[in-house]
Amino acid sequence: MYRAVTRKIEVTVTPRFVSERSSPSNGYYFWAYTIDITNLGDETVQLKTRHWRITDATGRLQEVKGPGVVGEEPVLKPGESYEYTSGVPLPTPSGFMVGSYGMVTADGERFDIEIPAFSLDSSYAERTIN
């Protein structure tokens, strides 16, 4: 598990390689990742945007920006958590992701929170290194 805290909002990430959705012979590797966002502070916040930087084993960078997560823009009151699972394919057997969420407070203040960098590893990565 990977963890970051920004402005009393904790983000934890648990990635896992999904072999049944991968096709190594076709250069397709798939990971699922579960993210838990917990409001440890005393103000209500809403997640409005996401920004991901996804890097494969060859160093190729892909950026993904957009509204919300999995079609939602969750509101987190003090002490509340929100969890979701999403996925990412890569053309290589390993890589990593890092990013941020754009948040807004109840009185309209916007700020970004960190999504910790996390590695996307599979057993196929070890086989390609000689």
Phi, psi and omega in degrees: 000142179245145188218141172215147176232126176230125179049043177065026172242119184264134175238122175242145182231133175234102179270155172210141178285135182249092184296326182290345176254005182254156177220079183306324180294339177256010180066040181229115182236133186235135176238146167255149175220137178253129181242133175242125179246122183237129178273102179270359184267194183243014176236146177285135180228158176231136175278122183251324184220165174228150175218115180249144168240114185246123183240129178270181186293343178269358180092003179290126183258134174236131178250139178232123178231146177176178180283142171054197177223138182041043177077010182234157173232078188295144173259130180242112174282164178308130179087351182273156177234157175224131180234140174213161176236135177224188182210165180212132173263150173226155175274359181236159184283005175202167179174194175206162179228151174206156181185197179207157173247137173271122184246161174219139178276170180299332179262018170092001179287128179259141177202160179256146173240150184281138164258122185296147174297138177219148183269147176250104185242146173222162178293341179290334180298319181293330182285338183268353180260116179238000000 
